[in-house]
Amino acid sequence: MARTLTVSAQQPGAFPSITDALEVAQDGAVISIEPGVYAEALRMSGRRLTLAAREPGTVTVDATGHGAPGISCTGGEVTLSGLVVSAGDYPAVHAARCELRIDGCELRAGYAAGANVTDGSRLQATGLRVTKGQYGIVVDDSGGTLDQCEVRGVSDDGIIVRLGADPTIRNSTVADCGYRGVYVYQAARPVIERCDISGTGDAGVSVASQSAPTIAESWIHDTRGVGIAFGRGCTGLVDGCRIEQTAAPAIRIDEGAAPVVREPAEPAGAAPVAGAKAGDGAVRQDTEKMDALLAELDSMIGLPGVKAEVRSLIDELQVNEWRRDAGLAVGSASHHLIFTGAPGTGKTTVARIYGQLLKALGVLPNGQFREVARRDLVGQYIGHTAEKTTSVFEEALGGVLFIDEAYTLSRAGGANADFGQEAIDTLVKLMEDHRDRVAVIVAGYTHEMSDFLDANSGLASRFAKTLEFENYSPEQLVMIVSRIAGNDDYLLADGLDDGLLEWFGQIDRDRNFGNAREARKLLEGMRKAQSGRLRALGRRPTRDDLRTLTLEDLLAATG
């Protein structure tokens, strides 16, 4: 598990500067930075680290007086999250030969670029904003993806793509730049899609020096120069772009240039869905994937109440996305849930499907599933628990954090229970700070989960809903055995269904009853019994013998 190092000028035991934390951080570490201004220029070479603001937007790395980039990365893998980075006449962020991820950061520079990515780097930027600089973002002999980024008010070009660079720039806004919005040259091949480019001092997009961009479904408007300019020797594709209120012609193609231009299907009407807001609404939704996931949920045995609740949640989220896309008000919604019920009732499976549904809706970016228990969150000494919990939480951002047997974190949990309380208190704050970026699902026995919610006064309010998972009926357990057996290429002999129904109808359903786990355990016992029976035949069993489980196997397995 990645170690988390805390940086704070006031907090006892924390590192007073980011540089101090960098000196001792091991690969994979997360450096969590408390709010404040840190007058430092950070350099990393060959490092694999994450630098994250404890509260996005409250941490400023100010290298203005240091004669160097604010953050410089050479080689390695670096993630920057929620930071404000300022520099003087150097880039705010510079990366060479580096895997760089920037999430929700703001960059400011003087006579330099906000971000300069060079020498074969890969940039993955989401929610990046450049608000000051000579240039916004320069991508030089590099690639990657810029999604929902903004460049505003720089004195020269907004985005420069050159030297064969091939980034994808989507759902982004470039506005009020002193020269060109996007400048593509020296054999660059970017993909520019659903971008909003406006208010430039010259062309919205300028293509030169043998370059071949793809510019799709973008809105280029209110520019002093032409909308798009292709220089001699350039090719590429302009597909479905809306170009208006620019100098004439809207698209200028010099002699010797040969781009393909396809007109938009609807050239007039309301503003197209483009720019940093283009990631919202239906553009991001995968309805085919949603239908497949809901079908998978429906195919689960039993759980009618749970299925109805999940569908209700998804319906509400879907309508919210439609309202947002229509420009209507949408209240903030929590994606956090409580799953109560006995073990083996499908809680983990439903949690995975829920995460993927949120991804298909466009509510969460990746839908990844991270399952943890008490041991993953609780440390061994004061302060350690907060670090572990924060690290686990940050790893789950963008997806689902599933905490099984969450009630073991409460003070009633036994030894070291106070450290469990520290985990709960840390989770409460993180769930509120990042409610739009993660879904936390806590699971456990019904009664104990009530005690867990009482462990912190703000905990219950963080969750949108409680879903109760009921025990499976004997008939449903027989169906589960039959389905698992069929998936493993086994058949149930005549009469075995009745035997299974009788067995599941008479076994004790106490606290330790495992529901589907009992079905799997019984089936495994029947397979072992079948193996002994077939070995005793005195002949090689037929294919049907190998596939068939009998009442005799059930009797042997149940003893």
N, C-alpha and C positions, 0 to 999 in steps of 0.2 A: 504494500500500500504506500502511496506517495506520502512523504512527510510534509507537514505544513509548518512553515516558519512565519512568525508574526513580526511585523515591523510597526513600531509606534514610538513616537518621541516621548509619550507620557506613560505608557503602560509598563509597570515593573516587570522585568524579566524578558521583555520584547527587545528586538534589535532596534537600536536608535536610528539606523539608516538602512536604506535598501542595499547599499554597497556592502555594509557589514553582513547582511544576510546572504548576499551573493558569494561572499568569501567562504562561507561554511556550507552552503547548500549543496547537497548531492544531486546527481541526475535524477530526474523525476519529481523533484521537490516542488511544492507550491509555496510561493512567498505571498502571504496575505498581508496587505498594507492597510493600516488604519488611516482614517481621514487626516489630511494635512498637506502642506507644501514641502516637498523634499528637493532641496537645491543640490541636485546631483546630476552627473552625466554617467550613464550606466553602460558598461561594456561587457559583452558576453562572447566568448569564443568556444565553439564546440560544446555548448551547454544544452541540456534538455531540461527546461524549466518553465514554470508558469508564474507570471507576475500578475496578481489580481488585486484590485481595490476591494477592500472589505465592504464598502458601500459604493457602487458604481458612480463615477462622476465627482467623488469627493477627494480624490488623490491626484495631486499635480506633481509630476516630475519636471522640475524647472532647471534646464541646463543653459539658460540664457547667458550667464557669465562664465561658462566653462570652456568656450572655444571648441566645442565638440557636439556631435549629435546628442539628442536627449537620450535615446536608447540605440545602441549599436550592436548588431548581432552578426557574427561571422561563423558559418557552419552551425551544426546542431539543430535543435527544434525548440522554438520559443513561442510561448503563448502570452499575449498581453490582453488583459480583460478589465474594462471599466476605468481605464486610466486617462488622465489628461496629461499630454506631453508637450512641453514647450522648449524651443531652442532658439538661438540667435540666428546667425547666418550659416547654419548647418541644418541638415534635415532633422525633423523631430524624431523620426525613426529611420534607421538605415539598416538594410539587411543584405548580406552577400553570401551566396552559397548556403542559404539557410531555409529551413522549413519554418515559416512564420505565420502564426495565427493571431489575428487582431479582432477582438470582440468588444463592441460597444465603447471604443476609445475616441477621444477627441485630440487632434494634432494641431499644433500651432508652430509656425516657423517665421523667420525673418526673410532674408534674401536667399531662400533655399526651398526645397520641397517639404511638404508635410511628411510624406513617406517616400523613400527611395529604395527600390527593390532591384537588386542587380545580380549579375554573374550566376545565372542558373538557379536562382531562388524560387521557392513556391510560396505564394501568398494566399492565405485564406482569410478574407476580411468580411465581417458581418457588422453592420451598424457603425462602420468607421466614419468619422466626420473630420474633415479638414476645414478649418475656419479662418486660417491665416497662413500666408506664405507667398513666395514667388510662384511656385507651382503647387498643385494639389498632391497628386500621386504620380510618381514616375516608375514605370515598369520597364526594365532594361534587360534584355536577354533572359527573361524569366516568365513564369506563368502562374496559374492559380485562378482564384475566383474572388471577385468583389461583388457582394450581394447587399442590397439596401444600404449603400454607402452614400455620403454626401460630400461634395466639394463646393464651397461657397466663398465668394469674395476674394479669391487669390488675385495677385496682380498680373499674372501672365497666363499660361495654359492651365486648364483645370486638370486634365489627365494626359500624360504623355506615355505612349507605348512605342518602343523602338527596338532595333537590333534583333529582329526575329522573334520578339516576345509574342506570346499567344494567350494572354489571360482572357477569361470570360468576365465581362462587366455587365451585371444584370440588376434590374430593379433599383437603379441608382440615379442620383440627381447631381447635375453639374450646373451651377447658376452663378451669374454675375462675375464672370472671370474677365480680366483685362484684355486677354487676347483670344485664343481659341478655346472651345470647350474641351474637345478631345483631339489631340494631335497624334496621328499614326504615321510612322515613317521608318525607313531603313529595314524594309522587308518584314515588317510586323504583321501579325495575323490575328488580331483580337476578335472576339465575339462580343458585340455590344447589343444587348437586347432589353427591351422594356425600360429604356432609360429616358429621363427627362432632362433635356439640355436647352438652356435658355439664358438670355441676358449677356451674351458674350460680345466682346469688342470686335471680333472678327467672325470667322466661320464657326458654325456649331461643331462640325467634325471636319477635319482637314486630313487628307490621305496623300502621302507622298513617298517617293523613293522605293518603288517596286513593292509596295505593301498591298495586302489583300484582306481587308476586314470583312466581317459579316455584321451588318447593322440591321436589326430586326425589331419591328413593333415598337419603335422608339418615337418620342415626341420631341421635335426640334423646332423651337419657336422663339420669336422676339430676339433675333440676333442681328448685329449690325452687318455682318457678312452673310454669305450664302449659307444655306442650311448645311449642305454637304459638298465638299470639293474633292474631286479626284484628280491627282496630277498625272503627268505622262508616265506610262509604264505600269500603272496601278490597275489592279482588278478587284474583285470582291463582289459582294452581294448587298443590295439595299432591298429589304423585304418588308412591305407593310408598314412603312414609317409614315408618320404624319408630320409634314413640314409646312409651317405657316408663319407669317409675319417676319420673314427674313428678306435679305437683299435678293434681287433676281440674278440668275435663276435659282430656284429652290435647290436643285442639284446641278452643280457645275462639273462637267466632264471634259477635261482637257484633251486635245488631240493626242492619240496614242494611249489613252486610258480605255479600259474595256470592262467596266463593272456591269453586273446584271441588276436591273432595277425593276422591282415589282411594286405596283401601286397598292395602297391599302384598300381593303374591301369597303371600308366606310370612311371616306375622306372628310366628312363633315359631322357636326354634332357636338356632343359633350366632350370634354377633355378625355383623352384615352387613359387607360390604366398604365401608367408609366412612372418611373422615378422611384425614390426611396419608399414610397407607400405602395408600390406595385406588389410587394410581397404579401400585402393583406388581401383578404377576401378570396374569391373563387379562383384566382390565378394559381394559387398554391395548392388547391385542393385536388385530391386524387379520388374521385368518386368511385372509380372502378375498384380501387383498393379498399375503400370503405365498405362497399357492397360485399366484397370477398371476406373481409374481417367479420362483418355482421353475420354472414352466412356461417362462418366458422364458430362464432359464438352460439348461434342457434343450433348448431349440430351437437353441442355439448349435451350430455344426458342430464335431465332435471333442471334445477335452478330457474324456474319460471320467473320468480320475483327478481332475481339478480339480473336476468336478461332484460326484463322490462325497465329496470332502473338504469342500466347502461344505455339502452336505446333512448330513454328520456334525456339523459345527460348529453348524448351525442346530438339529439334533435335540437336541444337548446343551444349548444355550441354552433351548430350549423346555421341556425337562424341568426345568431349573433354575428357570424361572419357575413351573412347576407346583408344585415343591417349596416355593418361597418362599411361594406362595399358600396352601399347606397348612400353613404354619408350621414347615416342616422346615429344617434347616441347609443352607446353600448356600455353598460355598467361593467365594472371589473368582476371577473369570475374566478373562483378558486377551482383548481383541478384536483385538489387533495381529497382523498377518500379514506373511509374507515371500512375495513372488511372484518366482520365478526362471524364466528362459527367454529365448529370443530375441525380438526385436521382432515385433510384428504377430500375436501369438498370443492376443490377447483379454484381456490382463491388466487394462487400463483398464476394459473393459466389465464384467468380472467384479467388479472393485472397486466400481463403481457399484451393481451389483445387490446386492452384499453389504451395502453401506451402507443401501440401502432395505429389505433383509430385517431388519437390526437395528432399523430404525425400526418396521417392521410388528410385530416381536416386542415392542416397547416397551422395548428395551434402550437405544436412543439416541433422543433427542427429535425430531430432524429428518432424519437421514440425508443431509444435504447433502454434496456431493462437492467437495473442494478439491484440485486437482492442482498440484503444485509441482515445481521442479527446483532444482539447486544455486544458480542465480542468485537464486532467490526467498528463499533461506535465508542465504546467505553475504554478509557485509558487506565493506567496504573498509578497515576499520581496527579496532584492538583494541576490543572491546566492542560494536561495531556488529552483529556477527553474532548475538550473544545477543539483542539487541533485535529484529532481523529475524525470527529463528527463533521467538521467543516470540510476536511479533505474528501471524505466520502460523498458529502452533499455536492461539492463542486464537480466531482467525477460524474455525477448523475445529471448535471444540468443539460437540458435539452431533451430529457427523457423521463423515465419513471424510477423513483427510489422506493423500493418495496422493503418495508421493515417487518419481518416476521416475528411473531411473539413479542410485539412491541411493549406489552405490559411488563416485561422483565426489566425495563428501564426505570420504572417508577420506584419510589422509596421503599415500597413493600417487597422489592425484588430480592432481598437477602444481602449477602456480603457485598461490600463496596457499592451499596445502593445509592449513596450520595453522588458518586461519579455518574451513575445512570441518570440522576436528576440533572446533572450538569449537561448531559447529552440532550435531555428533553428541552432544557432552557435554551440551548444553542440552536436546536432544530426550530423552535418557535420563531426565533428571530430570522433565521435563514428562510423559512417558509414564507414569511411575510415579505422579506426583501426581494425574493426571486419567485414570487407566486406565478408570474407569467412565463417562467422559463423551465419549470419542472412540475411534475405531479408526484406528490408524496402519498404513498398508500401504506397505512399501518394495519396490521392484521393480528388476530388472536382470538382467544375464547371470549364469548360475549360478556360475561360478568367481569372478568379481569380487565377488559378494555375500558369498562366504565371507570374502574379505579385509575387506569392509566390517564384518562382524560382529566381526572381531578388533580393530576400531579402539577399542572401549571394552569393558572387562571385563564391564559389566553390560548390554550391548546385547542379546546373544542371548537372555538370560533374559526380556526384555520381550515377546518374541513368542510367541504360542501355537503357531504351526505354520508350516511352509514348504510352499507349493504349487508344484509344478514344472509349467510350461507347456511341453509338447512341441511340436516343429515339426509343422506340418500335412503330411500325406501328399499326394502328387500328386492322388489321388482327392478328398481333402477340399478342395484348392485349386480343383479344377474345380467342386465344389459351391458354393464361395464365389463364384466368378465367376458361376455361373448364378444364384445368389440375388441378388447385387448387380444383375445385369443385369435380372432380373425386377422388382426393386423400382423400377428406373428405366424400366420399360416397354420393355425390349428382349427379343428372342428370339434363341436360338442356333440357327443353321441346322443341318441334318442333317450329321453328320460333324465338326462343330466340337468336340464333346466329346472325340472321339478325338485331334484335333489338340492341344487344350489339355492332355490327359493326357500326350501324348508330350513336349510342351514342358516341362511342370513336372517330368517324370521325368528330363530330361537337363540342366537348369540346375544350376549349382554352388550348393551349400548351405553357403557359407562363413559367416564371422562376420557379414557384412553382409546376409545373406539376410533379407528382410523379411516372409516368410510371407504373411499376408492383405494386407499393403501391396503385395507383389509382384502379387497378384491384382488389386487395385484399379488399380495402375499399368498392368498389361497391358490391362485392360478400357478404360482411358482411351485407350491407344494404339490399340486396335481401333475405338473410336468415331471418333477422328480419321481413321483409315484409311477407315472407312465414309463419312465426310463427303466425302473426296476422290473416292471411287469413285462416289458418288451424283451429285456435281457433274459428273462426266464422262459421265453417261448420255446427255445431249443431250435429255432430257425431264424433266418433273416426276415425281419418284418417287412411287410409290403408298404407301399407309399401311403395307403389309407391307414394302415396301422400306425405309421409315424405321425400322421396328422390328427388322429382321433383321440380325444380325451373321454374317459368313460366314468360311469358312476362308481366303478371300483376304484378309480384313481381318486375321486372325491372322498370316498370312505377312508382310503389310506391316508390322504392328506389331512383329514380332520381327526384321525386317530381314534 
